[in-house]
Amino acid sequence: MAHAFIGFGGNIGDARQSITDAIVCLAQHIQIHIVNKSCFYQSAPVNAVGGDYINAVVEIDTELNPYGLLYVCQSIEHQFGRERPYANAPRTLDLDILFYEGIEQNHSELTIPHPRIAERSFVILPLLEICPDFFLPNHGPLKNLLPNIAHQRITRITCKHCDCDQQLH
């Protein structure tokens, strides 16, 4: 089994419900076991237009290889009406493989770790929530990147399973 992290986001429709439902879809896959999931976060778009995004990160163990996992993620996006009319377009649902244990690659179809982890509060904060000691190859401890994202607006959303109502940045 490989250990991986998947980022979820969306800003069209009821993104919070879409992410909740997408996590259930992921959990129903026989070769994927959800280990942990972050609270939801609301964040301003980064280099994009549209309303605020809802984001979360899920930690999994999987028997799938990275491309098999990518196929599952893209299939779930498709089920939720994901369209890709242009780069960084608003979306109903976006699933990104952020990290896949033991794999570092830079291919046009799939780059692991995700190339923009270090730049985005909506990835760093939920990832640190569920894995405080996360080490990002070529960058070091993820928590050391917090000063670089301090200017990005993000709020942890209150949910019934955790005490997540504090303003972060």
N, C-alpha and C positions, 0 to 999 in steps of 0.2 A: 504494500500500500504506500502511496505517496501522500505527502502532506501538501496542501495548497490553500491559497486564500483567493476569494472571488469578491470583487467589488460590484455593488448593485447601485443603480441610479436611475432617475427618471424625473421629468418635469412636465409631462402632459397627462391630463386626467388625474385620477386619484393615485398618484405615484406611491404613496405609502401602502395602499392596499395592493397595488401591482407588485411591489417588492415583497410584501408579505406572501402573496400567492406564488410568486416566482421562487421564493425560498422553499415553499412546500413542494413545488414541482421538482426542484433540485433534490430535495430530500427523498422523493419517491423513486429516484433512479437507483436501481439495485447496486450499482458500482460506486455509489457516492454515500458517504456517511458524514453528516454535519456534526462537527465537534463543538463549535461555538459560533455565536453571532453577536454582532454589536447592536447597540441601540441605533435608532434612526437619527440622522442628522439632516438639517436643512441648511443649504449653502447657496451662495450666490454663484451664478454661472461663471466659469473661468474661460476666457477667450471664446465666449459663445453668447448668443442672444436668447431671449426667452425668460420665463419666470424662474424662481428659485428651484433648485433640485432637492429631492429627498435621496439620501444615500445611506448605505449600510455596507458592512463587510462581513463575510461568512468564512469561517475556517472549516476546511473539510479534510477527510482522508478519502482517497479514491484509488480504485484499481485501473482507472482510465489513464491512458497516456495523455500528454498535453493536447494533442490534436483531437482525441476523443472527447476530452473535457470541453475544448473549444466548440466542437460540434453540438454537444449538449447545451452549452450556454447560448449559442446562436439559435438553436431550435426553440429554446424557451423565449428568447427575444422575439422570434417570429410569431410564436403563439400569442404574444401580447401586442402584436401589431407594430413592431419596430420597423421603421422605415429609415433609409439612409439617403435623403435627398441631397445633402451636402455635408461637408465636414463640420462637426460640432453642432449639428442641427438639434433643436429640441427633440426629445424622445419620450416614448411611453415607457421604455425599459431598456437599460443598458447593463450588460454583464461583462466584466473584464476579469480575465485571469491576471491577478496581481503578482502572484508568486507561485511557483511549483517547485517543490523540494528537489534539489539536485540538478536543476535545469537552468542554464543560462544560454539564451539564444537570441539572435537578432535576425529574424526572417520577416519577409514582407507580410506573411500571413499571421504570424504570431511572434511577438517579442516577449521574452520572460527574463527577468522580472519586467513588469509593465514599465515602459520607458518614462512615464510621468508621475510615478509614485512620489518621488522626492519633491514635487512641485505643488501638490494638491492637499489642502487641509481635509477635504472630504474623503480622502483615502488614508492619510496619516493618522488622523484622530481616531476613527473607528478601528483601524488596525492596531493602534497602540492600546486601545481600550481592551481588546481581547487578547493581545500578545504584547505586553509592555516591554519585553526585551527583544523585540523583533530586530534582526540584523539584516540590513539591506546590502547585498553585494555591491561593491564599488562605492558605497556611501558610508557604511558603518552602522552604528546603532540608530534606529529610526528616530528615537527621541531627540537626538542631536540636531535633527532637521526642523524642529519646532520653531526656532526663531525665524527661519526662512518663510514660514507660512503665517506668521502672526498677524499680518495685515489682511488676510482673507476672512470674510464674514462667514461664520458658521455657528449654528446653535444645535445642541443636542436636544432632541424632541422627547417630551415626556411620554413614557409608555407604561403599560401596566405591569411589566415584569422587572423594571429597574427604576432607579431614582435618577432620571436623566433630564432634569429640567433646568440645568444650569447653563448660562451663557458662557461660551468658551472664548470667542474672539469677536 
